[in-house]
Amino acid sequence: MTVRSLDEYFHDILPIDDFAGIDSSRNGLQVDRRQQEVHRVAFAVDAAQQVFDAASQWGADMLFVHHGLFWGREEVLTGTSYQRVHTLFRHDLALYAVHLPLDAHLSLGNNAVLAEVLGLCDVEPFGLVRNVPIGVMGRFSEAVDMETVTKRLFRDVGGTPLAVLPFGVSEITTAGVISGGAPLEVDQAIDLGLDLFITGDANHVAYHRCREAGINAIFAGHYATEVWGVRRVAEKLAADTGIETTFLDIPTGL
């Protein structure tokens, strides 16, 4: 496949254009490559020097990430910004980024896959960001406790959560999930009467909101909640096209 045909493929499977007005990320192809043929695509969470080095060492022609380099504003290519782009050019490595469309997708997205990992059923959209649902909510077929949920969250990614707030019921039957940085969106879970709220980033203010509302919360870490979408897209691309893919697991612990 070529860079252009891959761009078309990703637009076909992900609602990239639907988020143009609300996502600051420059979703789509962010850096092109000289040789247009693509045989190997690496997938990772972040566009960072460590990731670029790993992708080029693996021999990737394209790198697909959740957090790209460009966020809707002019970038001055000096210092580390220059070094990152220079690495892409030197290795003829294309960069493709998909942010909110990869959070929100109901089968390929971070939150949808997290719901599968947790064992949620009757999953539906939840968690409005600029009036668009990014996360999901659902129910457990059988009540679970906080320890069980935490074990499921980290069974395949390793690590530990940033914070666990057991302020709600001990037998949890419903949960809302928003990957990444949405700690104050706990208010939406509170309004819906959910037993548990899960997101990536922790926030000091959220502690008292959770405690006073009597809701359980897990702040699992930004990285740990956002590996899922890129992994799922990598699997789909390989199955659909035969292109060789790999997931570069480079956790930040945050």
Secondary structure, DSSP 8 states (H G I E B T S, - for coil): -BHHHHHHHHHHHS-TGGGTTT--S--EEEE--SS-B--EEEEEEE--HHHHHHHHHHT-SEEEEEE-S--SS-----HHHHHHHHHHHHTT-EEEE--HHHHH-TTTSHHHHHHHHHTEEEEEEEEEETTEEEEEEEEEEEEE-HHHHHHHHHTTT-S--SEEEE-S-SSEEEEEEE-SS-GGGHHHHHHHT-SEEEESS--HHHHHHHHHHT-EEEE--TTTTSSHHHHHHHHHHHHHH--EEEE-------
